[in-house]
Structure formats: C-alpha cells, structure tokens
Amino acid sequence: MASFFSASDIVGTAIEIERRGRNVYSKAAAAATNPDVKSFLQFFAGEEARHQAIFEAMAGRIAKIEVPAGSNEEEYMEYVQALLDSHALFCGGAPEKDLADAADAIAAIELASRFEKDTILYFREMMDLMPVAESGIVKQVLDEERGHLRQLRGMLATLRRNA
C-alpha cells in the first residue's frame, strides 16, 4: 500500500494556479485593445476566481492523500513537482506581462491556451490523488478547464479567419 502525505500542498497549489490565472487574465484584459478579446479574457478571469473559491472551500475538508497504487511516493512527487516547474504560470518570467504584451490577440490566446493545457494536466493528476468525495469536485473543475481550452481554440480560429 502506498504511503500518505498531506493534501495541503496539492490543494494549495491548485489555489495558487487559479489565483495566478485570474491575475494573468485580468491584466491581459486590461491591456487588450480588441473588445471581443478583452471581454473574453475578463470572462476567463472570473472563471479562475470561481475555481479558486472552490479549491479554498475544499482545502479545509481533506487531510490525507494516497499516492496512486503501484507508485513510488518520492518518484510520484518528483513528477508532480515537474508538472508545476514546467507550468506556464510557474516557470519563471511574468506570465501576466507576457500575455498583456503579446504581439497580437492571436499570440495572447495561444499563450492562454498553454496556461489552460498545463492546468488540465495538473488537475488530472490531482483528481487521482483526492478522496472519492472530493475527486468529483476536481473532475467538475477539470471539465470546465477543458471547456476553457475549447473556447480559447475557438477564439483562436475566429481571430485567424479574421486576420
């Protein structure tokens, strides 16, 4: 049987992902000149704030997480850390500046797509670590993040058609 570790780091990181995402989208929306892109980014900032609140509520309810069966705890935690180290919101630089300074709306939406894709990967792993009662909530947020990626890709297609 795999050993247990604290859930606070896993859920705390989800909260931080959403907090940073909200900040990135808010600053990018403020800098956007295309009204459709501005509105689109403001919507995403609101979604990130809503997800942050969901994880903050979850944080007080869980204490332990079990590493997936057959996994070595140290190796698995190194993998989770690698996911974070390579996440667009954590790998250095200033993602909110990068998104706000993107050469055009297409570049901004491509960068936002990367944020969402990295978040989906982290939340997919997180779902496997949560107790059954909480994994449904993580799945709901994960499904919404997948929807966000589809929306971003749809906006990207529209912008490219109109370019």
NUSE-20818 format. One record per residue (C-alpha): x, y, z; residue number from 1; chain; residue in three letters. Coordinates in Angstrom, 1 decimal, padded with zeros to 4 digits. Layout:
R      c1      c2      c3    k  c    r
R       X       Y       Z  NUM  A  Ala
...
***
This chain:
R      c1      c2      c3    k  c    r
R   000.0   000.0   000.0    1  A  Met
R   001.3   003.5  -000.8    2  A  Ala
R   002.1   005.8   002.0    3  A  Ser
R   000.1   009.0   002.7    4  A  Phe
R   001.1   012.7   002.6    5  A  Phe
R  -000.6   016.0   003.3    6  A  Ser
R  -003.2   017.3   000.9    7  A  Ala
R  -002.5   020.9   001.8    8  A  Ser
R   000.3   021.2  -000.8    9  A  Asp
R  -001.8   019.7  -003.6   10  A  Ile
R  -004.8   021.8  -003.0   11  A  Val
R  -002.7   024.9  -002.1   12  A  Gly
R  -001.1   024.6  -005.5   13  A  Thr
R  -004.5   024.4  -007.2   14  A  Ala
R  -005.5   027.6  -005.4   15  A  Ile
R  -002.3   029.3  -006.5   16  A  Glu
R  -002.8   028.2  -010.1   17  A  Ile
R  -006.2   029.7  -010.1   18  A  Glu
R  -005.0   032.9  -008.3   19  A  Arg
R  -002.2   033.4  -010.8   20  A  Arg
R  -004.5   032.6  -013.7   21  A  Gly
R  -007.0   035.2  -012.5   22  A  Arg
R  -004.3   037.8  -012.3   23  A  Asn
R  -002.9   037.0  -015.7   24  A  Val
R  -006.3   037.2  -017.4   25  A  Tyr
R  -007.3   040.4  -015.5   26  A  Ser
R  -004.1   042.2  -016.5   27  A  Lys
R  -004.3   040.9  -020.1   28  A  Ala
R  -007.9   042.0  -020.4   29  A  Ala
R  -007.0   045.5  -019.1   30  A  Ala
R  -004.3   045.7  -021.9   31  A  Ala
R  -006.4   044.2  -024.7   32  A  Ala
R  -007.4   046.6  -027.5   33  A  Thr
R  -009.8   044.2  -029.3   34  A  Asn
R  -013.1   044.5  -027.5   35  A  Pro
R  -014.0   040.8  -028.2   36  A  Asp
R  -010.7   039.6  -026.8   37  A  Val
R  -011.0   042.0  -023.8   38  A  Lys
R  -014.4   040.5  -022.9   39  A  Ser
R  -013.2   037.0  -023.5   40  A  Phe
R  -010.2   037.5  -021.1   41  A  Leu
R  -012.5   039.1  -018.5   42  A  Gln
R  -014.7   036.0  -018.6   43  A  Phe
R  -011.7   033.8  -018.0   44  A  Phe
R  -010.5   035.9  -015.1   45  A  Ala
R  -014.0   035.4  -013.5   46  A  Gly
R  -013.8   031.7  -014.1   47  A  Glu
R  -010.4   031.4  -012.4   48  A  Glu
R  -011.7   033.4  -009.4   49  A  Ala
R  -014.6   031.0  -009.1   50  A  Arg
R  -012.3   027.9  -009.3   51  A  His
R  -010.1   029.4  -006.7   52  A  Gln
R  -013.0   029.7  -004.3   53  A  Ala
R  -014.0   026.0  -005.0   54  A  Ile
R  -010.5   024.9  -004.0   55  A  Phe
R  -010.3   027.2  -001.0   56  A  Glu
R  -013.5   025.5   000.3   57  A  Ala
R  -012.0   022.1  -000.4   58  A  Met
R  -008.8   022.8   001.5   59  A  Ala
R  -010.4   022.6   004.9   60  A  Gly
R  -012.1   019.3   004.3   61  A  Arg
R  -009.2   017.0   003.3   62  A  Ile
R  -006.2   016.0   005.3   63  A  Ala
R  -004.6   013.0   003.6   64  A  Lys
R  -004.0   011.9   000.0   65  A  Ile
R  -002.8   008.5  -001.1   66  A  Glu
R  -000.3   008.2  -003.9   67  A  Val
R  -001.8   006.0  -006.7   68  A  Pro
R  -001.3   002.3  -006.2   69  A  Ala
R   001.9   000.9  -007.6   70  A  Gly
R   003.6   004.4  -007.4   71  A  Ser
R   006.7   005.2  -005.6   72  A  Asn
R   005.9   008.2  -003.4   73  A  Glu
R   009.2   010.0  -004.0   74  A  Glu
R   009.1   009.5  -007.7   75  A  Glu
R   005.5   010.5  -008.0   76  A  Tyr
R   006.0   013.7  -006.0   77  A  Met
R   009.0   014.5  -008.2   78  A  Glu
R   006.7   014.0  -011.2   79  A  Tyr
R   004.1   016.4  -009.7   80  A  Val
R   006.8   018.9  -009.0   81  A  Gln
R   008.0   018.6  -012.6   82  A  Ala
R   004.4   019.4  -013.7   83  A  Leu
R   004.5   022.6  -011.7   84  A  Leu
R   008.0   023.6  -012.6   85  A  Asp
R   007.0   023.4  -016.3   86  A  Ser
R   003.6   025.0  -015.9   87  A  His
R   003.3   028.3  -017.8   88  A  Ala
R   002.3   030.1  -014.7   89  A  Leu
R   005.2   028.9  -012.6   90  A  Phe
R   008.2   028.5  -014.9   91  A  Cys
R   009.6   032.0  -014.4   92  A  Gly
R   009.1   035.3  -016.1   93  A  Gly
R   005.9   037.3  -015.7   94  A  Ala
R   003.1   035.4  -017.5   95  A  Pro
R   000.7   038.3  -017.0   96  A  Glu
R   003.1   040.7  -018.7   97  A  Lys
R   003.8   038.1  -021.4   98  A  Asp
R   000.1   037.8  -022.1   99  A  Leu
R  -000.6   041.5  -021.9  100  A  Ala
R   002.5   042.2  -024.1  101  A  Asp
R   001.7   039.5  -026.7  102  A  Ala
R   002.3   040.9  -030.1  103  A  Ala
R  -001.3   040.5  -031.0  104  A  Asp
R  -004.6   038.9  -029.9  105  A  Ala
R  -003.6   035.6  -031.6  106  A  Ile
R  -000.4   035.4  -029.6  107  A  Ala
R  -002.2   036.2  -026.4  108  A  Ala
R  -004.8   033.4  -027.0  109  A  Ile
R  -002.1   030.9  -027.9  110  A  Glu
R  -000.4   031.7  -024.6  111  A  Leu
R  -003.6   031.5  -022.6  112  A  Ala
R  -004.2   028.1  -024.3  113  A  Ser
R  -000.9   026.9  -022.9  114  A  Arg
R  -001.9   028.0  -019.4  115  A  Phe
R  -005.1   026.1  -019.6  116  A  Glu
R  -003.4   023.0  -021.0  117  A  Lys
R  -000.8   022.9  -018.2  118  A  Asp
R  -003.6   023.4  -015.7  119  A  Thr
R  -005.6   020.5  -017.1  120  A  Ile
R  -002.6   018.2  -016.8  121  A  Leu
R  -002.0   019.2  -013.1  122  A  Tyr
R  -005.7   018.8  -012.2  123  A  Phe
R  -005.9   015.4  -014.0  124  A  Arg
R  -003.2   014.2  -011.6  125  A  Glu
R  -004.8   015.9  -008.7  126  A  Met
R  -008.1   014.1  -009.3  127  A  Met
R  -006.3   010.8  -008.9  128  A  Asp
R  -005.0   011.8  -005.5  129  A  Leu
R  -008.2   013.1  -004.0  130  A  Met
R  -010.5   011.1  -001.8  131  A  Pro
R  -013.6   009.9  -003.7  132  A  Val
R  -015.8   012.6  -002.1  133  A  Ala
R  -013.5   015.4  -003.4  134  A  Glu
R  -012.5   013.9  -006.7  135  A  Ser
R  -015.9   014.7  -008.2  136  A  Gly
R  -015.3   018.4  -007.4  137  A  Ile
R  -011.9   018.2  -009.0  138  A  Val
R  -013.4   016.5  -012.1  139  A  Lys
R  -016.0   019.2  -012.4  140  A  Gln
R  -013.3   021.9  -012.4  141  A  Val
R  -011.2   019.8  -014.8  142  A  Leu
R  -014.1   019.5  -017.2  143  A  Asp
R  -014.6   023.3  -017.0  144  A  Glu
R  -010.9   023.8  -017.8  145  A  Glu
R  -011.2   021.5  -020.8  146  A  Arg
R  -014.1   023.7  -021.9  147  A  Gly
R  -012.0   026.8  -021.5  148  A  His
R  -009.3   025.3  -023.7  149  A  Leu
R  -012.0   024.5  -026.4  150  A  Arg
R  -013.3   028.1  -026.1  151  A  Gln
R  -009.8   029.5  -026.4  152  A  Leu
R  -009.1   027.4  -029.5  153  A  Arg
R  -012.4   028.5  -031.0  154  A  Gly
R  -011.5   032.2  -030.4  155  A  Met
R  -008.1   031.5  -032.0  156  A  Leu
R  -009.7   030.0  -035.1  157  A  Ala
R  -012.0   033.1  -035.3  158  A  Thr
R  -009.1   035.5  -034.9  159  A  Leu
R  -007.1   033.7  -037.6  160  A  Arg
R  -010.1   033.7  -040.0  161  A  Arg
R  -010.5   037.4  -039.5  162  A  Asn
R  -006.8   038.3  -039.7  163  A  Ala
***
